[in-house]
Amino acid sequence: EGMASPLFGDHTDAGDPIAAFDGDGNLFVGGIAFNREGAINGDVYVATYLTTPHPSGYPYDYERTRIVGRGTPSANFQGIFQDKPMLEVDRTGGEHDGNVYVCWSRFTGLGQNRLLFTRSTDSGATFSKPISLSNPGLASVQGCDIAIEGDGDVYVTFRTFGDNSSQRSDGPGFTRSTDGGASFDKARLIRSIVPYAPAAPTRDCGDGPFECPGKF
């Protein structure tokens, strides 16, 4: 079964693990798969594990793996690299119960990153074509998270990064779906923040034992 996975053979590394159960106990596990050398192929995937025992004796049955965001085979991260994913499943018992939601950051060598989102309404068998949740007014974005309200509304939060040349703001942003992830409101900034960089040599750490060291 593992050899039948679309990741087999040309993805040598993995990271950013994500996982969530549905209301019936089925498990969805994902992350990114890529190569550190040669063609990068930074892909986001979701694998499904069922609650029924496997005939081999393993307690749970691996069902399938789906690639939901595809990278491009380019060296030195100069192509498309899909990264920083998050996954959640609707367990509200409502109209969209069992929907699997995935969001992630899409990076390109030109720095044109955006936030993408996809959903599955058939327990991870198929996923919708990814849609972009970010808009030009929110500058560069990454680092999404997903939360599902009791009525099934889907909230995706993320971090924006300002651009002095266009007066865009740093801060947390969000967008909401009221139709089970089929569409989303226009993304909005929650509020502007002053970015904090732990390694910045100009930051004020205080005096005495809390004074910044000379090197980071």
N, C-alpha and C positions, 0 to 999 in steps of 0.2 A: 504493500500500500504506500509506503514511504517513497519508493522508487517511482510511483505514478504521480507524485506531487509535482506541480509545475516549478517548484524550487529545486528539484533534484538535479544535480550535475553541473549547474552553472552558477550556483550561489554558495559561496564558501564560508560566509560569516553572517551573523544575525545579531540583533539587538533590540532595544526599546520594547520589551515584552508587555503585552496588554492582554487582559482576560476578563470575561464576565459570563455569568450563568443566565439562562432564561428561567421562566417560572417552572418549567418541567425538569430542570436540572441538567439540561444539555449545556455543554461548555464550549465557549468560543475563545480561541487563543490566537493572538496575532503578534505582529511586530514588523520589523524591517529585515530584509534579506538582501545581501549585496556581496561584492568582492572588494577586498582591500587593495588588490593589485590588478592591473589590466583593466578590462571593461568593468565599470562599477556596478551597473544594473541595480540601482537602489530601488527596490520594490517594497510595497506594503502588502501584507497578506493576512488572511483570516482562515484558520483551520477550525473544523467542527468536530466535537467529540460527543457521542450519544451516551445516554444513560444505560443502555442495554449492554450486558456483558458480551465480550467478543468470544467466538467459539474457541479461540486459541487459549483462553484462560485469563487473558488480561481483563481487569475489572471494567474497563470502558472501551467502547468501540470508536476508533478513529474513522471518521466518515469521509472528509474531503479537505482540500486546501484550495482557496481561491485567491488570486492576486487581484487586489482592488485598486492599486495605484502603481503604474509601471514607470520605471526609470528608463534611461537610455544608456546604451553601452558606450560610455565615453570615459576617457582617462582623466585623472586629476580633478574630478568633480566639476567638469566644465559643461556637462550636459544637464539632463533633468535628474534630480535625486529626490526621492520621496522619503520624508523623515518625520520624526516626532509624532507618531500616531497615538490615538486614544480610541477606546471602544466601549460601548455600553449597550445594554439590551433592555427593552421595555418589559417590565415585570408588573405593570399596573393592573393587569386583568381587563383592561379596556379595549377599545377598538383597535389599537395598534400593538396589543400585547404580543411579544415574541419578535418584534422588529429588532434587527441588529444594526446599530449605527457606528460608523467609523469616520473619524476626521484625522487630517494630517497636514503637514506643511510640504509644499512643493517648491523646491529650490532649483534655480537654474544658474549656470555659470555667469550669467549677466546680472544676477541678484534680483531677478524678477520673481520673488517668492509670493505665494498666495496660499490661502487656506482652502483645502478641498474636503468634500463630504460625500459619503455614499451610504446607502442603506440596503438591507436585505429584508424582504417580506416573506421569504420562504425558508427560514431557518438556515441561512448561510449558503443555500444552493446557488443562488445568483445574487449579484449586487447591481445596483443602478449605476448608470454613467455618472462619474463624479461631477459635482457642481461646485463652483467657487462661492465661498461665503464672504470673502473679503471684497472691499471696493477701494478705488484709488484714494478716496478721502481719508482712509485710515492708515495710509502709509504701509510700511513693511509689517507683516504679521507672522506670528508663529506660536507654537506652544498651546494647542487647543485642549479643551476639556469638555466633557458632555455630561449633562444632568437631565433627568426626565421627571417632570412634575407629575403629581398624582392623577391629573386629567390626561396625561399622555403628551403634553406639550414638551418639545425638545429644546433645550438651551445649550448653545455652544459658546464657551468663553475662550478668550485668547489674549495674547499680549501684542500691543502695537509698538512700533519703534519709530520715533519721530525723524523728520527730515527738515533740517534748518532752511534749506533752500525753498521749501514749499510750505513752511509753517505748520507742518503736521505734528501731531502730539504723541508723546510716549504715554502709555497707560493701558489699563485693562479694557477690553471691548467684549461685546456679546451680540448674538443674534438668536432669534426664536422661531421655531416652526410649530404651527398649530395643526398641521395635517400629516403628522407621522413622518416628518423628514422629507416629504415630497418637495417642499419649497420653504424658503426662509424669508423673514423680514430683512430689510436693509440693515447691515451691521452698523452698530453704534458704539461710540466711545463712552465708557462709564464715567471716567474722569481722567484728567491729565495728572501725571506724576513727574517727580524729579527722579531720573534714573539713578540707581545706586550700583556702582561697579566696585566690588570688593578689592580688586587689584589696582584700582586707579591710584597713581602716586600722589595726586593732589588732594585726596580726601582727608578730612579732619577726623582723626581717631581719638582725640582727647589727649590728656597729659599722663605723665608717669608711666605706669606699667601698660596703659592702654594706648600709648603713643605708637604711631605707625612705624614699622620697621623700615630700614632704608631700602631694602630690596624685596621684591615679591616673587 
